[in-house]
Amino acid sequence: AVELLDLAWPQPAEPESPEPDLDSLTADDIAEQLSRAGMFVRGDRISELGRWIRHIRKSNATRLIVSLIEDEPYSSSRHAVAAHCAESVSCGAMAIAKACGMESVEVLVDGAEMKAYDDLATMDGITHTAVDVVFPLASKRLLKKLAGDSIAILDGIVAMQAWELLCGRLSWRGSVVTIAGPNQNSPDVLFVPDGMALRDVVGDAQGPMIAGGAMRGQLAREASVSSAGMELICSMDPPRSESMGACIRCGWCRDHCPARLNVALLNDCFELGRIEVAQHYGVERCLACGACSYVCPSRLALRERMSELAEAARRLRRAIAK
């Protein structure tokens, strides 16, 4: 378990301005201010917040879902924000919803941590939903599949930062980052400015760093720096190619796949180059969540293999269509 500490916010250069009155601000006013802030939203790809708002305005989305549930083991960033910055999350969510032309907001929280969310503000237009967290439930791609096209999904961290920026209390670009993992002696949750060296962030932790988490992260180089949307740095040893074994047909990958794919069969397709068979068994439904790789006792790089196979299947389908 990661001990949660108060987030240390950088102090603004100017005295704090009064909190904005949402009723007096138009949707265009809010969108313009957030666009100027240079914030980013991380989903299937990183998008500038102002551009994301313009995209949502043109879509069929009518409801904003703000996720405060973790999508990676070891991570506590969203939980920390919910527990320590609850009012900012709610106000920021309402501000972004107004900028997007939405009137309702649903905030997803971890049902096992409800006592920590007593201060999560209840505002007109906001509902709170407690869910049992089973990774990778918080994956935006999975939430989108479950909830449909009428929603827009946003991290609670972005909502909190948006409000702090609108209030003039946050002048740095950065991310709320959990530093944890088996090799981390002092786990913590910090506000980390973009561009800070990851080795400086993890402090006295030695050994490899996984930027982004154990399920979907990437091995970070010594010179790597923090970037927009980063929520987790794991100090842990990554699987090595020489430590990967053969598939033992345990079925864990299939049991944990949220898309209910037969990952073991698809792994055979990857190794044998049978793209058409993989296409038949639905490889394009892969969410690239990383659950299969995380539970694999043979430590196979299943997420990377499924992603590569799914892309090959999409290229084949497009070629046939021509």
Sequence and secondary structure as in RCSB ss.txt:
>XXXX:A:sequence
AVELLDLAWPQPAEPESPEPDLDSLTADDIAEQLSRAGMFVRGDRISELGRWIRHIRKSNATRLIVSLIEDEPYS
SSRHAVAAHCAESVSCGAMAIAKACGMESVEVLVDGAEMKAYDDLATMDGITHTAVDVVFPLASKRLLKKLAGDS
IAILDGIVAMQAWELLCGRLSWRGSVVTIAGPNQNSPDVLFVPDGMALRDVVGDAQGPMIAGGAMRGQLAREASV
SSAGMELICSMDPPRSESMGACIRCGWCRDHCPARLNVALLNDCFELGRIEVAQHYGVERCLACGACSYVCPSRL
ALRERMSELAEAARRLRRAIAK
>XXXX:A:secstr
            SS       GGGS HHHHHHHHHHHT EEESSSEEEHHHHHHHHHHSS  EEEEE S SSTT 
 HHHHHHHHSHHHHHHHHHHHHHHHT  EEEEEEEGGGGGGGTT    TTEEEEEE   TTTT HHHHHHHH TT
EEEEEHHHHHHHHHHHTT   S EEEEEEESTT SS EEEEEETT BHHHHHTT  S EEET TTT EE  TT B
  TT  EEEES    GGG        HHHHH TT   HHHHHHHHHHT HHHHHHTTGGG     HHHHH TT  
 HHHHHHHHHHHHHHHHHHHH 
